[in-house]
Amino acid sequence: PPLERERDHRDVLQGMPPMASPAGSYLPAGAGWYPRPAALFSYRVNLSVTGGQRALVAGRLEEESLPATERDPYRARFAFDQPTDGIDLMAGPWVVRERRATQADGRPLRLRTYFPAALDQVAGLAEDYLTDSQAYIERYSALIGAYPFTEFSVVASPLPTGFGMPTLTYIGEQVLRLPFIRASSLGHEVLHNWWGNGVMVDYARGNWSEGLTTFMADYAYKEEESPALAREMRLGWLRDFAALPAGSHQALADFRSRTHGAAAAVGYGKAAMVFVMLRDVIGEEAFARGIRLFWERERFRAAGWPELQRAFEEASGRVLESFFSQWLNVPGGPVLEIARAWLVTGADEPPAQGAWAPEAQRDDAARAGHRLRVELAQVEPAYRLRVPIQLSDGARDDVRWVDIDRDRTVVELAVDFAPTEVRLDPELRVWRLPDAAQLPPILRQWIVAPAPRLVIADGLTGDESTMTPELAEAAKALADRLFERAPQRLGAPALIRGDAPVLLVGTRGAVARALEQAGWAGEPGIPVPGGDVRVWTARRAGAPPLAVVAAEDVAALQAVVRALPHYGSQSWLVFERGKILARGVWDAPGAAVKVVR
């Protein structure tokens, strides 16, 4: 069929059908365009296309013949010597750029970009993709083992695709200009040449590839940028999990592919978090050995979670059966809390409730100046967990890791100061249902609200001077653009009544007056001054979730209508003339439990 330019990202990612167009053609492996000799096979393919087109399949380019005239065909022969389960074919009116390099083990490496002319003419873009592709290949060769192929190409698609195949990635030309594609998405696709294409997925036993790739690419890049950005990504995974309806939880072992949001929350978020927790449990060195061992043993074979488990057990010298069993086979996640915490002095006394943690975990508390007891509670079924507890006295924070494996556990810790409060896992390093105090309000809650509400501040207080048809139209346009469902426009009582999220829009003075009259605090400390539009989210007990858009004037409000929905993961924003100046997520370390003396 001809290209459908109106198709959105979700339609494409659910499985792109065969297509043919002067702008680009695609024949997926499952389209029946070639004889299929076996479930796994190697191949050699000869391609010939005319009309200024180029074509390729995954594999090693053995031979290439460029057309001498416009009538002559382009010809190429590709070979794929390793076992694979299918052949995808792509063609398009591309300009090809190439770089040759030598890998660390001496093998040649051919890097290519296949870009349409307009994209190829963007100064330095093709060269940047070649440079970054080589850097990612060198990075993962050092971490995992030698790159399993001798080619890698970045191929532009006329549709907003995002596919990774052996030796290439097929990415929508509309997004290839964006810096974040090279900064993260490209590395993710390069890494799939090890996980998914180098070691294939045994789908009968679950898809581990997306989680491991997310952990070693997207998440690893955030870790390298800052601890705060890494925490923000973990928060995003847990937020997606917390948003799932109870009946939609899927065991990780049952994840096959991203068919809907619930599957993605498990197969990407939960799976990546499993690797975060595994590294915390066995240590970085053992984890790195396990990765290399898994690659050495399973290269060009189909593997499942059991093979990963065996590699990490051998690398760490630990039995990991309970760890993998609970995270793979039990849907959902643990629900836990600190039930109470108290300081103990004098003679040793048994806990009032719960069971002692293992003796070794009591941390020689009896010899300390202070002994802190913390009782942790889990909702059944109880998980075996290693969790961090933050101890604070207002001037100092100390983090202790403790082991729990039952519905109630009392741990005793030796401390050289007197904590006044404790928090459970403030850095979100354990997969679990987080408490509400660890989930700061973000704009996505308003975007996906089933029954959103709109309040226009101007005119609410009897001052009609700033309430104009242009302002009302801009506010409605912003709400229509932000919400996925049509909002209901209401008056001031909506700011304090009901449960459905409310969007308050208006000029700054009118917004301030509306908030004051409704008993809401003003702007809650956005750490960046200035801007002609300031946006924030807020919540308080007994009132609906509130998002506020305070603009300098109508023109400023109109300028952010298109941009605002792109910042769903943020709690606050500052704009100037429609351009983002600053953004952020409210700090939410979780509820503190007071220490009883």
LUMMIDREN-374173 format. One record per residue (C-alpha): residue in three letters; residue number from 1; x, y, z. Coordinates in steps of 0.02 Angstrom, whole numbers, plus 50000, padded with zeros to 5 digits. Example, Ala and Ser with C-alpha at 12.3 -4.5 7.8 and 13.67 -1.06 7.14 Angstrom:
BEGIN
 residu num    xx    yy    zz
    ALA   1 50615 49775 50390
    SER   2 50684 49947 50357
***
This chain:
BEGIN
 residu num    xx    yy    zz
    PRO   1 50000 50000 50000
    PRO   2 50055 50182 49983
    LEU   3 50130 50268 50134
    GLU   4 50004 50333 50260
    ARG   5 50084 50490 50328
    GLU   6 49947 50514 50457
    ARG   7 49990 50353 50548
    ASP   8 50049 50388 50723
    HIS   9 50193 50314 50820
    ARG  10 50089 50185 50913
    ASP  11 50014 50118 50752
    VAL  12 50186 50093 50677
    LEU  13 50268 50013 50827
    GLN  14 50131 49883 50841
    GLY  15 50193 49807 50678
    MET  16 50225 49895 50514
    PRO  17 50148 49810 50361
    PRO  18 50236 49792 50194
    MET  19 50244 49957 50100
    ALA  20 50307 50020 49933
    SER  21 50331 50202 49885
    PRO  22 50458 50314 49799
    ALA  23 50491 50385 49973
    GLY  24 50539 50214 50040
    SER  25 50490 50031 50039
    TYR  26 50490 49898 50173
    LEU  27 50461 49710 50166
    PRO  28 50458 49637 50342
    ALA  29 50522 49464 50380
    GLY  30 50347 49398 50409
    ALA  31 50274 49458 50244
    GLY  32 50312 49297 50148
    TRP  33 50420 49380 50014
    TYR  34 50557 49247 50019
    PRO  35 50564 49056 50041
    ARG  36 50585 49007 50223
    PRO  37 50698 48853 50231
    ALA  38 50694 48826 50420
    ALA  39 50654 48909 50586
    LEU  40 50835 48972 50591
    PHE  41 50942 48992 50437
    SER  42 51084 49091 50357
    TYR  43 51064 49174 50188
    ARG  44 51138 49264 50039
    VAL  45 51026 49391 49949
    ASN  46 51052 49479 49782
    LEU  47 50959 49644 49764
    SER  48 50924 49750 49611
    VAL  49 50824 49913 49611
    THR  50 50801 50055 49487
    GLY  51 50740 50234 49490
    GLY  52 50879 50307 49596
    GLN  53 50841 50187 49739
    ARG  54 50959 50092 49854
    ALA  55 50914 49932 49945
    LEU  56 50983 49826 50086
    VAL  57 50950 49683 50205
    ALA  58 51038 49641 50366
    GLY  59 51208 49565 50341
    ARG  60 51381 49586 50266
    LEU  61 51391 49684 50103
    GLU  62 51487 49569 49988
    GLU  63 51467 49662 49824
    GLU  64 51393 49825 49763
    SER  65 51368 49898 49589
    LEU  66 51317 50080 49569
    PRO  67 51214 50130 49416
    ALA  68 51312 50210 49274
    THR  69 51157 50299 49208
    GLU  70 50983 50339 49275
    ARG  71 50913 50188 49185
    ASP  72 51037 50065 49259
    PRO  73 50992 49970 49418
    TYR  74 51081 49975 49584
    ARG  75 51141 49800 49630
    ALA  76 51205 49730 49793
    ARG  77 51236 49561 49873
    PHE  78 51221 49535 50060
    ALA  79 51268 49381 50161
    PHE  80 51216 49335 50338
    ASP  81 51318 49187 50400
    GLN  82 51244 49168 50574
    PRO  83 51076 49085 50611
    THR  84 50930 49205 50604
    ASP  85 50742 49189 50597
    GLY  86 50698 49310 50458
    ILE  87 50748 49438 50326
    ASP  88 50688 49618 50322
    LEU  89 50714 49716 50161
    MET  90 50721 49906 50146
    ALA  91 50738 50020 49995
    GLY  92 50736 50207 49972
    PRO  93 50806 50357 49878
    TRP  94 50956 50368 49992
    VAL  95 51124 50452 49988
    VAL  96 51248 50332 50066
    ARG  97 51394 50389 50174
    GLU  98 51524 50265 50233
    ARG  99 51667 50251 50356
    ARG 100 51788 50106 50372
    ALA 101 51867 50062 50540
    THR 102 51958 49920 50625
    GLN 103 51886 49835 50778
    ALA 104 51988 49796 50933
    ASP 105 52007 49615 50879
    GLY 106 52072 49665 50707
    ARG 107 51913 49632 50608
    PRO 108 51854 49766 50487
    LEU 109 51703 49874 50525
    ARG 110 51598 49959 50391
    LEU 111 51486 50100 50455
    ARG 112 51353 50178 50344
    THR 113 51211 50303 50342
    TYR 114 51068 50286 50217
    PHE 115 50985 50459 50219
    PRO 116 50869 50546 50095
    ALA 117 50951 50694 50009
    ALA 118 50872 50828 50120
    LEU 119 50929 50740 50278
    ASP 120 51101 50702 50208
    GLN 121 51125 50888 50174
    VAL 122 51107 50934 50358
    ALA 123 51282 50990 50401
    GLY 124 51380 50858 50495
    LEU 125 51231 50747 50532
    ALA 126 51286 50591 50438
    GLU 127 51463 50609 50505
    ASP 128 51396 50624 50683
    TYR 129 51296 50464 50663
    LEU 130 51448 50372 50597
    THR 131 51554 50436 50742
    ASP 132 51426 50394 50875
    SER 133 51390 50222 50801
    GLN 134 51574 50180 50809
    ALA 135 51585 50244 50989
    TYR 136 51437 50137 51044
    ILE 137 51511 49982 50960
    GLU 138 51677 50012 51049
    ARG 139 51588 50041 51215
    TYR 140 51489 49880 51212
    SER 141 51631 49778 51139
    ALA 142 51732 49823 51294
    LEU 143 51588 49787 51414
    ILE 144 51520 49627 51337
    GLY 145 51635 49555 51205
    ALA 146 51680 49584 51024
    TYR 147 51545 49658 50912
    PRO 148 51468 49506 50826
    PHE 149 51462 49583 50651
    THR 150 51568 49683 50530
    GLU 151 51436 49811 50478
    PHE 152 51321 49938 50557
    SER 153 51206 50055 50462
    VAL 154 51083 50191 50512
    VAL 155 50941 50185 50386
    ALA 156 50810 50322 50370
    SER 157 50628 50270 50358
    PRO 158 50491 50382 50285
    LEU 159 50379 50328 50430
    PRO 160 50411 50357 50617
    THR 161 50480 50184 50648
    GLY 162 50607 50126 50775
    PHE 163 50667 49952 50727
    GLY 164 50830 49865 50770
    MET 165 50893 49723 50661
    PRO 166 51061 49635 50649
    THR 167 51190 49757 50577
    LEU 168 51068 49903 50558
    THR 169 50933 50012 50633
    TYR 170 50783 50080 50537
    ILE 171 50730 50248 50611
    GLY 172 50605 50379 50553
    GLU 173 50688 50519 50456
    GLN 174 50581 50645 50550
    VAL 175 50672 50610 50714
    LEU 176 50849 50575 50653
    ARG 177 50888 50761 50668
    LEU 178 50845 50763 50854
    PRO 179 50997 50758 50970
    PHE 180 50919 50634 51092
    ILE 181 50913 50501 50955
    ARG 182 51103 50496 50946
    ALA 183 51120 50521 51134
    SER 184 51014 50371 51184
    SER 185 50906 50286 51052
    LEU 186 51054 50248 50938
    GLY 187 51150 50165 51078
    HIS 188 50997 50061 51123
    GLU 189 50986 49999 50943
    VAL 190 51173 49964 50932
    LEU 191 51163 49862 51092
    HIS 192 51025 49754 51018
    ASN 193 51160 49680 50906
    TRP 194 51219 49590 51064
    TRP 195 51053 49568 51154
    GLY 196 50916 49506 51039
    ASN 197 51018 49486 50879
    GLY 198 51183 49417 50945
    VAL 199 51102 49315 51083
    MET 200 50928 49280 51020
    VAL 201 50775 49275 51131
    ASP 202 50694 49110 51173
    TYR 203 50519 49183 51175
    ALA 204 50444 49025 51247
    ARG 205 50533 49070 51409
    GLY 206 50508 49258 51408
    ASN 207 50591 49410 51331
    TRP 208 50740 49468 51436
    SER 209 50818 49568 51294
    GLU 210 50720 49731 51309
    GLY 211 50750 49746 51495
    LEU 212 50937 49710 51484
    THR 213 50956 49829 51337
    THR 214 50861 49966 51428
    PHE 215 50970 49940 51582
    MET 216 51136 49943 51487
    ALA 217 51088 50084 51368
    ASP 218 50951 50208 51417
    TYR 219 50974 50187 51604
    ALA 220 51164 50178 51598
    TYR 221 51171 50344 51505
    LYS 222 51065 50426 51640
    GLU 223 51177 50353 51775
    GLU 224 51327 50430 51690
    GLU 225 51243 50600 51680
    SER 226 51193 50610 51863
    PRO 227 51119 50511 52007
    ALA 228 50966 50624 51999
    LEU 229 50928 50579 51818
    ALA 230 50950 50394 51855
    ARG 231 50829 50408 52000
    GLU 232 50707 50500 51887
    MET 233 50709 50353 51767
    ARG 234 50680 50228 51908
    LEU 235 50537 50338 51968
    GLY 236 50462 50333 51794
    TRP 237 50465 50142 51794
    LEU 238 50382 50134 51964
    ARG 239 50255 50266 51919
    ASP 240 50204 50167 51764
    PHE 241 50188 50012 51874
    ALA 242 50084 50105 52004
    ALA 243 49966 50167 51867
    LEU 244 49922 49990 51809
    PRO 245 49750 49923 51856
    ALA 246 49768 49780 51979
    GLY 247 49701 49652 51857
    SER 248 49825 49695 51719
    HIS 249 49984 49641 51809
    GLN 250 50085 49517 51706
    ALA 251 50226 49404 51765
    LEU 252 50391 49457 51689
    ALA 253 50420 49279 51628
    ASP 254 50263 49299 51521
    PHE 255 50320 49458 51433
    ARG 256 50351 49434 51247
    SER 257 50338 49606 51165
    ARG 258 50271 49781 51193
    THR 259 50091 49763 51136
    HIS 260 50018 49893 51257
    GLY 261 50068 50005 51401
    ALA 262 50048 49871 51534
    ALA 263 50164 49754 51440
    ALA 264 50293 49892 51420
    ALA 265 50289 49932 51606
    VAL 266 50336 49751 51641
    GLY 267 50448 49704 51495
    TYR 268 50550 49864 51495
    GLY 269 50530 49947 51665
    LYS 270 50517 49799 51783
    ALA 271 50646 49699 51685
    ALA 272 50771 49842 51689
    MET 273 50740 49865 51875
    VAL 274 50775 49680 51903
    PHE 275 50950 49710 51835
    VAL 276 50969 49865 51945
    MET 277 50926 49758 52097
    LEU 278 51033 49611 52041
    ARG 279 51185 49724 52027
    ASP 280 51149 49793 52201
    VAL 281 51138 49616 52269
    ILE 282 51293 49536 52190
    GLY 283 51402 49690 52163
    GLU 284 51465 49777 52007
    GLU 285 51614 49663 51974
    ALA 286 51513 49503 51983
    PHE 287 51377 49581 51877
    ALA 288 51503 49631 51742
    ARG 289 51576 49454 51743
    GLY 290 51402 49381 51726
    ILE 291 51365 49489 51573
    ARG 292 51525 49434 51486
    LEU 293 51498 49252 51533
    PHE 294 51320 49254 51466
    TRP 295 51383 49324 51301
    GLU 296 51524 49198 51285
    ARG 297 51408 49050 51314
    GLU 298 51253 49103 51218
    ARG 299 51322 49197 51067
    PHE 300 51212 49158 50915
    ARG 301 51101 49045 51016
    ALA 302 50924 49069 51081
    ALA 303 50928 49097 51269
    GLY 304 50804 49129 51407
    TRP 305 50804 49191 51586
    PRO 306 50875 49024 51652
    GLU 307 51035 49050 51553
    LEU 308 51053 49225 51623
    GLN 309 51026 49159 51799
    ARG 310 51161 49026 51777
    ALA 311 51286 49153 51712
    PHE 312 51259 49270 51860
    GLU 313 51264 49127 51985
    GLU 314 51431 49068 51919
    ALA 315 51500 49245 51911
    SER 316 51447 49286 52090
    GLY 317 51465 49117 52173
    ARG 318 51289 49137 52243
    VAL 319 51128 49041 52225
    LEU 320 51003 49161 52146
    GLU 321 50852 49047 52127
    SER 322 50741 49143 52248
    PHE 323 50791 49310 52172
    PHE 324 50747 49262 51994
    SER 325 50596 49158 52042
    GLN 326 50505 49296 52133
    TRP 327 50542 49433 52007
    LEU 328 50503 49328 51854
    ASN 329 50355 49224 51911
    VAL 330 50256 49331 52033
    PRO 331 50150 49466 51948
    GLY 332 50153 49641 52019
    GLY 333 50274 49685 52157
    PRO 334 50294 49696 52344
    VAL 335 50199 49818 52453
    LEU 336 50304 49863 52604
    GLU 337 50324 49998 52734
    ILE 338 50415 50045 52891
    ALA 339 50289 50007 53027
    ARG 340 50387 50091 53167
    ALA 341 50561 50136 53226
    TRP 342 50630 50160 53401
    LEU 343 50793 50185 53494
    VAL 344 50844 50055 53622
    THR 345 50957 50079 53771
    GLY 346 51003 49967 53915
    ALA 347 50976 49780 53921
    ASP 348 50931 49687 53763
    GLU 349 50744 49667 53749
    PRO 350 50646 49565 53622
    PRO 351 50541 49655 53492
    ALA 352 50359 49681 53534
    GLN 353 50305 49615 53365
    GLY 354 50381 49532 53214
    ALA 355 50531 49420 53196
    TRP 356 50713 49464 53218
    ALA 357 50816 49485 53063
    PRO 358 50964 49365 53049
    GLU 359 51092 49383 53189
    ALA 360 51226 49441 53068
    GLN 361 51114 49585 53017
    ARG 362 51099 49653 53193
    ASP 363 51261 49742 53157
    ASP 364 51343 49715 53326
    ALA 365 51213 49834 53393
    ALA 366 51236 49784 53574
    ARG 367 51410 49862 53576
    ALA 368 51352 50028 53504
    GLY 369 51309 50189 53593
    HIS 370 51138 50187 53510
    ARG 371 51035 50043 53445
    LEU 372 50898 50078 53320
    ARG 373 50761 49952 53291
    VAL 374 50657 49962 53133
    GLU 375 50505 49855 53100
    LEU 376 50466 49825 52916
    ALA 377 50300 49756 52858
    GLN 378 50253 49673 52693
    VAL 379 50086 49629 52619
    GLU 380 50078 49442 52581
    PRO 381 50150 49359 52482
    ALA 382 50312 49414 52564
    TYR 383 50464 49440 52453
    ARG 384 50645 49408 52497
    LEU 385 50716 49582 52481
    ARG 386 50872 49683 52511
    VAL 387 50810 49859 52544
    PRO 388 50893 50024 52594
    ILE 389 50837 50123 52745
    GLN 390 50887 50306 52765
    LEU 391 50923 50364 52943
    SER 392 50917 50552 52975
    ASP 393 50936 50672 53120
    GLY 394 50910 50834 53022
    ALA 395 51096 50863 52996
    ARG 396 51155 50694 52938
    ASP 397 51090 50553 52828
    ASP 398 51151 50374 52835
    VAL 399 51091 50231 52723
    ARG 400 51088 50051 52783
    TRP 401 51042 49899 52679
    VAL 402 50941 49764 52767
    ASP 403 50874 49594 52717
    ILE 404 50693 49544 52744
    ASP 405 50598 49387 52693
    ARG 406 50434 49384 52791
    ASP 407 50280 49488 52821
    ARG 408 50356 49571 52975
    THR 409 50541 49589 53014
    VAL 410 50629 49687 53151
    VAL 411 50806 49740 53113
    GLU 412 50925 49812 53241
    LEU 413 51060 49932 53185
    ALA 414 51208 50004 53277
    VAL 415 51217 50192 53254
    ASP 416 51341 50322 53314
    PHE 417 51209 50459 53312
    ALA 418 51027 50470 53365
    PRO 419 50915 50469 53210
    THR 420 50751 50563 53226
    GLU 421 50668 50488 53072
    VAL 422 50688 50347 52947
    ARG 423 50634 50325 52766
    LEU 424 50614 50169 52661
    ASP 425 50711 50164 52498
    PRO 426 50712 50352 52462
    GLU 427 50816 50326 52304
    LEU 428 50691 50198 52233
    ARG 429 50811 50054 52206
    VAL 430 50684 49916 52240
    TRP 431 50540 49867 52126
    ARG 432 50383 49891 52229
    LEU 433 50222 49987 52239
    PRO 434 50286 50156 52298
    ASP 435 50191 50256 52427
    ALA 436 50101 50412 52368
    ALA 437 50231 50524 52449
    GLN 438 50361 50456 52327
    LEU 439 50256 50495 52173
    PRO 440 50264 50682 52141
    PRO 441 50123 50748 52031
    ILE 442 50173 50763 51848
    LEU 443 50077 50828 51698
    ARG 444 50046 50655 51627
    GLN 445 49916 50630 51763
    TRP 446 49816 50772 51683
    ILE 447 49851 50717 51505
    VAL 448 49775 50543 51532
    ALA 449 49639 50594 51656
    PRO 450 49474 50508 51612
    ALA 451 49369 50660 51663
    PRO 452 49479 50816 51660
    ARG 453 49415 50985 51714
    LEU 454 49462 51161 51659
    VAL 455 49448 51322 51760
    ILE 456 49492 51490 51681
    ALA 457 49553 51605 51819
    ASP 458 49516 51771 51735
    GLY 459 49343 51833 51780
    LEU 460 49320 51717 51929
    THR 461 49343 51854 52057
    GLY 462 49230 51983 51976
    ASP 463 49373 52074 51888
    GLU 464 49330 52054 51704
    SER 465 49470 52168 51641
    THR 466 49582 52025 51584
    MET 467 49444 51907 51528
    THR 468 49438 51923 51339
    PRO 469 49374 51808 51202
    GLU 470 49555 51784 51147
    LEU 471 49607 51727 51321
    ALA 472 49460 51607 51336
    GLU 473 49499 51536 51164
    ALA 474 49684 51514 51206
    ALA 475 49644 51429 51372
    LYS 476 49522 51310 51289
    ALA 477 49645 51272 51149
    LEU 478 49780 51232 51277
    ALA 479 49664 51116 51374
    ASP 480 49604 51029 51216
    ARG 481 49784 51002 51164
    LEU 482 49843 50943 51335
    PHE 483 49705 50822 51382
    GLU 484 49675 50660 51288
    ARG 485 49489 50677 51328
    ALA 486 49378 50830 51312
    PRO 487 49383 50934 51472
    GLN 488 49232 51004 51562
    ARG 489 49243 51192 51594
    LEU 490 49190 51236 51771
    GLY 491 49196 51377 51896
    ALA 492 49296 51411 52054
    PRO 493 49216 51272 52161
    ALA 494 49304 51142 52053
    LEU 495 49469 51197 52132
    ILE 496 49419 51120 52298
    ARG 497 49286 50990 52256
    GLY 498 49289 50821 52173
    ASP 499 49428 50700 52135
    ALA 500 49459 50727 51948
    PRO 501 49615 50829 51902
    VAL 502 49590 51015 51873
    LEU 503 49686 51129 51756
    LEU 504 49686 51312 51810
    VAL 505 49735 51430 51668
    GLY 506 49747 51618 51663
    THR 507 49851 51774 51679
    ARG 508 49967 51783 51829
    GLY 509 49867 51903 51935
    ALA 510 49703 51812 51906
    VAL 511 49784 51644 51944
    ALA 512 49856 51710 52107
    ARG 513 49687 51778 52163
    ALA 514 49596 51617 52116
    LEU 515 49720 51512 52214
    GLU 516 49709 51624 52367
    GLN 517 49519 51623 52370
    ALA 518 49516 51433 52354
    GLY 519 49639 51412 52497
    TRP 520 49780 51348 52387
    ALA 521 49958 51405 52414
    GLY 522 50038 51507 52276
    GLU 523 50179 51449 52165
    PRO 524 50271 51314 52264
    GLY 525 50451 51366 52247
    ILE 526 50502 51340 52066
    PRO 527 50691 51365 52079
    VAL 528 50707 51466 51918
    PRO 529 50649 51648 51902
    GLY 530 50579 51734 51749
    GLY 531 50487 51669 51599
    ASP 532 50321 51729 51528
    VAL 533 50230 51566 51568
    ARG 534 50253 51466 51728
    VAL 535 50173 51295 51749
    TRP 536 50164 51187 51905
    THR 537 50071 51042 51983
    ALA 538 50010 51032 52162
    ARG 539 49910 50923 52279
    ARG 540 49839 50936 52454
    ALA 541 49729 50829 52563
    GLY 542 49544 50845 52530
    ALA 543 49562 50933 52362
    PRO 544 49580 50875 52182
    PRO 545 49750 50867 52096
    LEU 546 49788 51039 52026
    ALA 547 49893 51095 51877
    VAL 548 49919 51281 51851
    VAL 549 49968 51378 51695
    ALA 550 50004 51560 51738
    ALA 551 50042 51670 51588
    GLU 552 50101 51848 51570
    ASP 553 49973 51883 51434
    VAL 554 49868 51800 51298
    ALA 555 50012 51795 51174
    ALA 556 50122 51702 51297
    LEU 557 49982 51577 51330
    GLN 558 49954 51549 51144
    ALA 559 50141 51515 51120
    VAL 560 50143 51362 51235
    VAL 561 49986 51274 51170
    ARG 562 50084 51156 51056
    ALA 563 50233 51130 51171
    LEU 564 50150 51092 51338
    PRO 565 50091 50912 51303
    HIS 566 50271 50860 51265
    TYR 567 50320 50882 51448
    GLY 568 50208 50753 51530
    SER 569 50348 50684 51638
    GLN 570 50378 50852 51724
    SER 571 50306 50933 51880
    TRP 572 50349 51113 51837
    LEU 573 50399 51213 51683
    VAL 574 50458 51388 51640
    PHE 575 50432 51454 51462
    GLU 576 50486 51611 51372
    ARG 577 50404 51649 51204
    GLY 578 50352 51468 51184
    LYS 579 50526 51399 51218
    ILE 580 50565 51296 51372
    LEU 581 50685 51382 51493
    ALA 582 50681 51257 51636
    ARG 583 50587 51104 51695
    GLY 584 50590 50983 51838
    VAL 585 50505 50856 51950
    TRP 586 50462 50896 52130
    ASP 587 50571 50811 52258
    ALA 588 50476 50668 52339
    PRO 589 50587 50564 52455
    GLY 590 50440 50474 52533
    ALA 591 50353 50480 52700
    ALA 592 50466 50490 52851
    VAL 593 50432 50382 53003
    LYS 594 50476 50465 53168
    VAL 595 50595 50374 53283
    VAL 596 50525 50346 53457
    ARG 597 50650 50374 53595
***
